[in-house]
C-alpha cells in the first residue's frame, strides 16, 4: 500500500507541475507579458547569434554559435559562447543539439533621470509619476562607463535624460541613456 501511495503522489505532483507550467506559459502568451517567468525552455539547436540564452544561471547574449554534424559516434553538438548582459563576463556551453536550454525573458522600461546622489544611486520617474531610487549608475563594463557619463553630463547640463532599465531574471540595470535637448 505504501508503494502504491508513493507512486500516486509522484504521478500527482508530475501532473500538477506540468499543469502549472502550461498554465504559466499560456498566461504569458495571452497577456503578452512573461507572467512572472524568468525564462522559458527551447532547444539549443533553435538558438542563433544575437539571441539570448541562460548559461551557468546567467542571462547571456550569444556571440558565437557553432554546430557540428552528427558522426558515427553520436548526435550533433552545439557550442555556444555568450556575454552576460549585466556584467559583461564571457560564458560558454557545449551540449548536444537535442538538449533543451533556457531563454531569459527580458523587459525594458524607460524612465526620466532626475538626479544622482553621492553613492551613485539614481532617482528616476516614469510617465505615471512613480519614482524610484534603488538603481545605481552602471559600472560593470566599458559601455556602462559611457552610459554613466552620459547621465551625469546630461543632468549637470540641466537636460532631460531618459534611461532604459533592463529587467531580466530578477536583476535590473540601467542599460542605456539618451539626452533630450
C-alpha positions as CSV (number, residue, x, y, z in Angstrom):
1,X,0.0,0.0,0.0
2,X,2.8,2.4,0.8
3,X,4.5,1.8,-2.5
4,X,1.2,2.4,-4.4
5,X,0.6,5.6,-2.3
6,X,4.1,6.8,-3.1
7,X,3.6,6.2,-6.8
8,X,0.2,8.0,-6.8
9,X,1.9,11.0,-5.1
10,X,4.7,11.1,-7.7
11,X,2.1,11.0,-10.6
12,X,0.0,13.7,-8.9
13,X,3.0,16.0,-8.5
14,X,4.2,15.4,-12.0
15,X,0.7,16.2,-13.5
16,X,0.3,19.2,-11.2
17,X,3.7,20.6,-12.2
18,X,3.0,20.1,-15.9
19,X,-0.3,21.9,-15.5
20,X,1.2,24.8,-13.6
21,X,4.0,25.2,-16.3
22,X,1.4,25.0,-19.1
23,X,-0.9,27.5,-17.4
24,X,2.0,29.9,-16.8
25,X,3.1,29.7,-20.4
26,X,-0.5,30.2,-21.7
27,X,-0.8,33.3,-19.5
28,X,2.5,34.6,-20.8
29,X,1.3,34.5,-24.4
30,X,-2.3,35.7,-23.6
31,X,-1.1,38.8,-21.8
32,X,2.0,39.5,-23.8
33,X,3.9,39.5,-20.6
34,X,6.2,37.0,-19.0
35,X,3.7,36.4,-16.2
36,X,6.5,36.2,-13.7
37,X,8.6,33.7,-15.6
38,X,12.3,34.4,-15.6
39,X,12.9,32.1,-18.6
40,X,11.3,29.6,-20.9
41,X,12.7,26.4,-22.4
42,X,13.9,25.9,-26.0
43,X,16.1,23.5,-27.9
44,X,19.7,24.7,-28.2
45,X,19.5,23.9,-31.9
46,X,16.9,26.7,-32.3
47,X,19.2,29.5,-31.0
48,X,21.1,32.0,-33.2
49,X,23.8,34.6,-32.8
50,X,22.5,37.7,-31.1
51,X,19.7,35.8,-29.3
52,X,19.7,35.2,-25.6
53,X,20.3,32.1,-23.5
54,X,20.9,31.2,-19.9
55,X,24.4,29.8,-19.4
56,X,25.5,28.8,-15.9
57,X,22.5,30.6,-14.4
58,X,23.3,33.9,-16.1
59,X,21.4,35.6,-18.9
60,X,23.8,36.0,-21.9
61,X,23.7,37.4,-25.5
62,X,25.1,34.8,-27.9
63,X,28.1,36.0,-30.0
64,X,29.4,32.5,-31.1
65,X,27.2,29.6,-32.2
66,X,28.8,26.5,-33.8
67,X,27.0,23.3,-34.6
68,X,28.8,20.1,-35.6
69,X,27.3,17.4,-37.8
70,X,26.5,14.1,-36.2
71,X,29.1,11.5,-36.8
72,X,29.3,7.8,-36.3
73,X,29.8,8.3,-32.5
74,X,26.6,10.2,-31.6
75,X,24.4,13.2,-32.2
76,X,25.4,16.7,-33.3
77,X,26.9,19.1,-30.8
78,X,26.3,22.8,-30.3
79,X,28.9,25.2,-28.9
80,X,27.6,28.5,-27.6
81,X,29.6,31.4,-26.2
82,X,27.7,34.4,-24.8
83,X,28.4,37.6,-22.9
84,X,26.5,38.2,-19.6
85,X,24.1,41.1,-20.2
86,X,24.7,42.5,-16.8
87,X,28.4,42.2,-16.0
88,X,30.0,41.6,-19.5
89,X,31.6,38.2,-18.5
90,X,32.0,35.5,-21.1
91,X,30.3,32.2,-20.6
92,X,30.4,29.0,-22.8
93,X,28.5,25.8,-23.1
94,X,28.8,22.7,-25.3
95,X,25.8,20.4,-25.5
96,X,24.0,18.0,-27.8
97,X,21.7,19.9,-30.2
98,X,18.7,18.0,-28.9
99,X,19.1,19.2,-25.3
100,X,16.8,22.0,-24.0
101,X,18.2,25.3,-22.7
102,X,16.5,28.3,-21.2
103,X,15.9,31.6,-22.9
104,X,15.7,34.5,-20.4
105,X,12.7,36.9,-20.5
106,X,13.9,40.5,-21.0
107,X,11.9,43.6,-20.2
108,X,12.9,47.2,-20.9
109,X,11.3,50.3,-19.5
110,X,12.1,54.0,-19.9
111,X,12.5,56.4,-17.0
112,X,13.5,60.0,-16.8
113,X,16.6,60.6,-14.6
114,X,16.1,63.3,-12.0
115,X,19.3,63.2,-10.0
116,X,22.3,61.1,-8.9
117,X,23.4,61.1,-5.2
118,X,26.9,60.8,-3.8
119,X,26.7,57.0,-3.7
120,X,25.8,56.9,-7.4
121,X,22.1,56.0,-6.8
122,X,19.8,57.4,-9.5
123,X,16.4,59.0,-8.8
124,X,14.1,58.1,-11.6
125,X,10.5,59.0,-12.6
126,X,8.2,57.3,-15.1
127,X,5.3,58.6,-17.2
128,X,2.9,57.6,-14.5
129,X,4.7,59.8,-11.9
130,X,6.1,56.8,-10.0
131,X,9.6,57.4,-8.6
132,X,12.4,55.0,-7.6
133,X,15.9,55.4,-6.1
134,X,17.1,51.9,-6.0
135,X,19.3,51.7,-9.1
136,X,22.9,52.7,-9.2
137,X,24.8,54.1,-12.2
138,X,26.1,51.1,-14.2
139,X,29.8,50.4,-13.7
140,X,30.5,46.8,-14.8
141,X,31.7,47.3,-18.4
142,X,33.2,50.0,-20.7
143,X,29.8,50.6,-22.2
144,X,28.5,51.2,-18.7
145,X,31.0,53.9,-18.2
146,X,29.8,55.7,-21.3
147,X,26.2,55.4,-20.1
148,X,27.1,56.7,-16.6
149,X,29.0,59.7,-18.1
150,X,26.1,60.5,-20.4
151,X,23.7,60.5,-17.4
152,X,26.0,62.7,-15.3
153,X,26.8,65.1,-18.1
154,X,23.1,65.5,-19.1
155,X,22.0,66.1,-15.5
156,X,24.8,68.6,-14.9
157,X,23.8,70.5,-18.1
158,X,20.1,70.6,-16.9
159,X,19.0,68.4,-19.9
160,X,16.3,65.8,-19.9
161,X,17.9,62.4,-19.6
162,X,15.9,59.3,-20.5
163,X,17.3,56.0,-19.3
164,X,16.3,52.5,-20.3
165,X,16.2,50.0,-17.5
166,X,16.7,46.3,-18.3
167,X,15.0,43.7,-16.2
168,X,15.9,40.0,-16.5
169,X,15.8,37.1,-14.1
170,X,15.0,39.4,-11.1
171,X,18.1,41.6,-11.9
172,X,17.9,45.2,-13.1
173,X,20.4,47.6,-14.7
174,X,20.4,50.9,-16.5
175,X,21.2,49.8,-20.0
176,X,21.3,53.0,-22.0
177,X,20.7,56.7,-21.7
178,X,19.9,59.5,-24.1
179,X,19.8,63.2,-23.7
180,X,16.7,65.1,-24.9
181,X,17.6,68.7,-25.5
